[in-house]
Amino acid sequence: MTTYGTIPTSSGGGGTRLEYITRAKERIKEGLGTRRPWREMFNFHSIRLPPSFRDALARIKTNVSYFRMNYAIVVLVILFLSLLWHPISLIVFIVMMAAWLFLYFLRDEPLVIFGRLINDRVVLIVLSVLTIVLLLLTHATVNILVSLLIGAVVVVLHAALRKTEDLTVDEEAAGGLLGSSGGPSSS
């Protein structure tokens, strides 16, 4: 086959692997680019105490849906930092991060297993539980539990304090993100 202006690749697995790596690099840039902007998340003008407990719960629900990927990144970074002094746990964590990247953050198509479409929320829950269980098997239990507790406190505290009034325009533009069960959007 003659194609001018391109670098020839073998018809074997090499070209496919190269395409997959290139596509993965693009999805990393695109996937991390589609998370909510950090400036929007940490807009200090949008941080206020909620007037009531009911409003705090509503803010938490809205912000967790809206900033889902950002919150996942925050918790994973806190967990990573807590494992720096446990090399085996860190290796397990890095392997699980690869699973997170390919199964949650970088997917451009819905996940289908045995002909069934798997919801993004299910993928998030399964990866979270699997990551925690495998890390607990490495005997870094106290570090993991403390870091997860710190991560949960950070997420809940931010979600309760972050006003949601300025998020409504983006929610409508996203096609009702908060009512959907989707995770990362596929662009």
TIDREN-213906 format. One line per 4 residues: number of its first residue (from 1); for each residue z, x, y of C-alpha. Coordinates in nm, 4 decimals. Example, Ala and Ser with C-alpha at 12.3 -4.5 7.8 and 13.67 -1.06 7.14 Angstrom:
REM TIDREN-213906
1	0.7800 1.2300 -0.4500 ~ 0.7140 1.3670 -0.1060 .
This chain:
REM TIDREN-213906
1	0.0000 0.0000 0.0000 ~ -0.0971 0.1373 0.3383 ~ 0.1192 0.0738 0.6394 ~ 0.0470 0.2783 0.9453 .
5	0.3186 0.3907 1.1825 ~ 0.6011 0.3524 0.9333 ~ 0.7875 0.5902 0.7136 ~ 0.6955 0.5225 0.3529 .
9	0.9801 0.4276 0.1216 ~ 0.9837 0.4131 -0.2522 ~ 0.9551 0.0704 -0.4093 ~ 1.2706 0.1477 -0.6081 .
13	1.6285 0.0864 -0.5021 ~ 1.6319 0.3509 -0.2279 ~ 1.4528 0.1377 0.0308 ~ 1.6719 -0.1599 -0.0459 .
17	1.9900 0.0459 -0.0070 ~ 1.8649 0.1862 0.3230 ~ 1.7800 -0.1636 0.4455 ~ 2.1243 -0.2854 0.3370 .
21	2.3006 -0.0005 0.5213 ~ 2.0909 -0.0601 0.8322 ~ 2.1607 -0.4328 0.8156 ~ 2.5329 -0.3607 0.7648 .
25	2.5389 -0.1358 1.0733 ~ 2.3693 -0.4070 1.2765 ~ 2.6116 -0.6705 1.1444 ~ 2.9118 -0.4480 1.2319 .
29	2.7914 -0.4210 1.5894 ~ 2.6925 -0.7872 1.6017 ~ 2.9993 -0.9135 1.4153 ~ 3.2439 -0.7253 1.6314 .
33	3.0384 -0.8288 1.9309 ~ 3.0683 -1.2003 1.8436 ~ 3.4446 -1.1976 1.8327 ~ 3.5976 -1.3380 2.1461 .
37	3.6055 -1.0819 2.4282 ~ 3.9362 -0.8961 2.4545 ~ 3.9360 -0.9542 2.8318 ~ 3.9226 -1.3276 2.7690 .
41	4.1996 -1.3046 2.5134 ~ 4.4267 -1.0975 2.7387 ~ 4.3446 -1.2680 3.0684 ~ 4.6823 -1.2421 3.2442 .
45	4.5981 -1.5383 3.4679 ~ 4.5894 -1.7540 3.1538 ~ 4.9354 -1.6525 3.0310 ~ 5.2008 -1.9121 3.1121 .
49	5.4966 -2.0681 2.9385 ~ 5.4031 -2.4017 2.7838 ~ 5.5775 -2.7003 2.9447 ~ 5.6971 -2.8391 2.6103 .
53	5.7259 -2.7571 2.2425 ~ 5.4424 -3.0026 2.1652 ~ 5.2168 -2.8222 2.4150 ~ 5.3092 -2.4886 2.2572 .
57	5.2048 -2.6186 1.9143 ~ 4.8775 -2.7517 2.0563 ~ 4.8088 -2.4152 2.2226 ~ 4.8844 -2.2305 1.8986 .
61	4.6444 -2.4518 1.7030 ~ 4.3668 -2.4170 1.9620 ~ 4.4086 -2.0444 2.0225 ~ 4.4323 -1.9566 1.6523 .
65	4.1046 -2.1391 1.5932 ~ 3.9395 -1.9931 1.9003 ~ 4.0594 -1.6318 1.8652 ~ 4.0651 -1.6261 1.4823 .
69	3.8686 -1.3035 1.4427 ~ 4.0602 -1.1287 1.7217 ~ 4.3925 -1.2254 1.5663 ~ 4.2771 -1.1040 1.2238 .
73	4.1823 -0.7689 1.3791 ~ 4.5203 -0.7434 1.5571 ~ 4.7160 -0.8122 1.2368 ~ 4.5021 -0.5692 1.0360 .
77	4.5496 -0.2933 1.2969 ~ 4.9274 -0.3470 1.2928 ~ 4.9219 -0.3344 0.9124 ~ 4.7086 -0.0172 0.9177 .
81	4.9462 0.1564 1.1583 ~ 5.2429 0.0711 0.9375 ~ 5.0745 0.2319 0.6347 ~ 5.0040 0.5721 0.7860 .
85	5.3030 0.7207 0.5982 ~ 5.2047 0.5671 0.2613 ~ 4.8786 0.7327 0.1455 ~ 4.8257 0.5200 -0.1693 .
89	4.8825 0.2036 0.0290 ~ 4.6456 0.3302 0.2941 ~ 4.3723 0.3880 0.0336 ~ 4.4204 0.0356 -0.1022 .
93	4.4137 -0.0956 0.2532 ~ 4.0871 0.0853 0.3305 ~ 3.9273 -0.0556 0.0140 ~ 4.0442 -0.4029 0.1123 .
97	3.9109 -0.3481 0.4654 ~ 3.5699 -0.2837 0.3125 ~ 3.6037 -0.6156 0.1287 ~ 3.7046 -0.7813 0.4581 .
101	3.4042 -0.6324 0.6343 ~ 3.1484 -0.7423 0.3779 ~ 3.2989 -1.0779 0.2786 ~ 3.4308 -1.2033 0.6117 .
105	3.3380 -1.0095 0.9247 ~ 2.9794 -0.9008 0.8467 ~ 2.8388 -1.1885 0.6443 ~ 2.5255 -1.3355 0.7959 .
109	2.4841 -1.5991 0.5260 ~ 2.7346 -1.8437 0.3766 ~ 2.9192 -1.7144 0.0703 ~ 2.7982 -1.8826 -0.2485 .
113	2.9744 -1.8228 -0.5814 ~ 2.8448 -1.9876 -0.8991 ~ 2.6231 -2.2125 -0.6890 ~ 2.9141 -2.3388 -0.4756 .
117	2.9391 -2.2835 -0.1018 ~ 3.2711 -2.1175 -0.0144 ~ 3.4275 -2.2190 0.3173 ~ 3.5069 -1.9343 0.5611 .
121	3.8677 -2.0502 0.5830 ~ 3.8990 -2.0142 0.2029 ~ 3.7531 -1.6621 0.2228 ~ 4.0062 -1.5755 0.4958 .
125	4.3000 -1.7075 0.2921 ~ 4.1892 -1.5441 -0.0354 ~ 4.1275 -1.2065 0.1295 ~ 4.4623 -1.2256 0.3092 .
129	4.6557 -1.3048 -0.0085 ~ 4.4643 -1.0470 -0.2136 ~ 4.5243 -0.7775 0.0504 ~ 4.8964 -0.8526 0.0622 .
133	4.9379 -0.8659 -0.3186 ~ 4.7500 -0.5398 -0.3774 ~ 4.9442 -0.3648 -0.1025 ~ 5.2743 -0.4921 -0.2391 .
137	5.1823 -0.3374 -0.5734 ~ 5.1789 0.0053 -0.4018 ~ 5.5568 -0.0108 -0.3373 ~ 5.5334 -0.0216 0.0416 .
141	5.6843 -0.3689 0.0445 ~ 5.9228 -0.3285 0.3376 ~ 5.6573 -0.1695 0.5603 ~ 5.4055 -0.4394 0.4726 .
145	5.6421 -0.7303 0.5215 ~ 5.7729 -0.5951 0.8520 ~ 5.4219 -0.5267 0.9815 ~ 5.3035 -0.8747 0.8752 .
149	5.6068 -1.0276 1.0439 ~ 5.5339 -0.8305 1.3616 ~ 5.1679 -0.9347 1.3418 ~ 5.2611 -1.3010 1.2957 .
153	5.5058 -1.2867 1.5872 ~ 5.2427 -1.1224 1.8104 ~ 4.9804 -1.3842 1.7158 ~ 5.2113 -1.6848 1.7546 .
157	5.3585 -1.5536 2.0786 ~ 5.0151 -1.4900 2.2292 ~ 4.8779 -1.8209 2.1012 ~ 5.1716 -2.0140 2.2484 .
161	5.1563 -1.8401 2.5869 ~ 4.7762 -1.8329 2.6303 ~ 4.6589 -2.1421 2.8204 ~ 4.3692 -2.3256 2.6605 .
165	4.2234 -2.5119 2.9592 ~ 3.9666 -2.2399 3.0272 ~ 3.8490 -2.2408 2.6646 ~ 3.7028 -2.5944 2.6672 .
169	3.3606 -2.4953 2.8025 ~ 3.3161 -2.2379 2.5262 ~ 3.4355 -2.4854 2.2616 ~ 3.1676 -2.7370 2.3590 .
173	2.9065 -2.4619 2.3715 ~ 3.0125 -2.3523 2.0249 ~ 2.9451 -2.7016 1.8912 ~ 3.3042 -2.8116 1.8492 .
177	3.4431 -2.4891 1.7064 ~ 3.7948 -2.6213 1.6905 ~ 3.7037 -2.9193 1.4792 ~ 3.5048 -2.7113 1.2352 .
181	3.6399 -2.5096 0.9477 ~ 3.4081 -2.2173 1.0007 ~ 3.5063 -1.8568 1.0529 ~ 3.2736 -1.5989 1.1896 .
185	2.9604 -1.7542 1.3281 ~ 2.6314 -1.6487 1.1820 ~ 2.3949 -1.5635 1.4648 .
